[in-house]
Amino acid sequence: MDFIKKLIVLRNHNAPKMKKTFQLLTCIVCLTSCKKIYTCECNTTYTYLQVDNTYKTEVYPGSNTAYSEKMKKKQAESACAHEQNAIETNFTNGVTSEGTVPFKKGESVSTSCELH
């Protein structure tokens, strides 16, 4: 009987520590896996040959609008990568008339996006 009483006292003595540890772990998991509102900020750089045979480079800022729903970071990174590819494809199709007018030597389109 003494052994059982000691066990109960020991368990009750450690209960507040275990509760705090559990709360701390729950908080850490929640903070690291919480969904947030992210913004994908993109810029497109276009280098083209001018009439005077010199190259000109222009940077076009893309949208800087926050995603409308909360996402985990990996989801937002995937969405931003998709957005980057879509912007570059659309811009390239626009300046090449859907591919019917190919780039001249030295001309290029490049889009880079950053997640915030």
N, C-alpha and C positions, 0 to 999 in steps of 0.2 A: 504494500500500500504506500509506503514511503517513496518508493521508486516512482510510482504514478504521480504522486503529489509534486515531486521534484520535476518531473517531466512537464507537468501542467504549468508550474511556475516558470520553468525555462522557456516554454513555448510562449507564454504571455509576456515574458520579459523581452523576447525577440520580435514580437508582433509589430510594435511601432517601427522598428528598423526595417522590417520586411515590407511594411506598408509604404514607407517613404521610398524604399528602393523600387518597388513596383510603380509608384507614382512617377518617379524620375524616369524610369525606362519607358513608361507610357508617353510621357511628355517628349522624350527624345525621338521616339518612333513617330509621333504625331508631327513634330517639327520637320523631320527629314522627309516625310512622305506626304506632307500636306499639298494640296493642289493650290496653285496660285494663278493670278492673271499675269500672263507674259506678253511682251511686245517683241515682234520681229522687225528689226530695222534693217532695210536693205538699200544698197546703192548700186547703180549700174554704170560701169565705165565703158564708154564707146570711143574707139579710136578709128578714125576714117581718113581717107586720102582726099584732100581738097583739090579744087580745080588747078591751083598753082603747084601741084605735086608735093605739097607739104602735108604732114600728118597733123591732125588736130585731135586732142583727147578731151572729152567732156564727161562729167560725172552727173548722173541724174539720180536724185534722191527718190527712193521709193516710199511707200506708205509707212507710217510710223504709228499705226493704229494697234491698240491692244486687242488680243484675241477676246472674243465675246464670252468665252466660258473659261472656267478655272481648269488648269491642266497640271499634271505632274511634269517635272522638268523634261523627262525623256519624251513625253508626248509633245511638248512644246518644241523641243529640238527637232523632232521629226516633222512637225508642221512647218517649222521655219525652213528646213532643208527643202521641203516640197515647194514652199513659196519661192525660194531662191531659184530653183530649177524652172518653175513656171514663169517667173519674171524674165529670166534670161532667154528662155525659149520664145516668149511672146515678143520681146524686144528684138531678138535676132530675126524672127519672122517678119516683123515690121520693117526693119531696115533692108532686108533682102527680098522684099515683096514675096513672102512665103517661100523663099528659096529660089525664086526664078532669076534673081540678080545676085550672083555669088559675091562674097567678099573679095576685094582686091588684096594683093600681097601687102601684109602689114596691118590690115584692118581687123578689128576684133570687138567682141562684146564680152564683158565679164561682169557677173553680178556677185556681190558678197553680202551676206546677211549676218546680223549679230542679234542674239537673244538677250533681252533685258527683262 
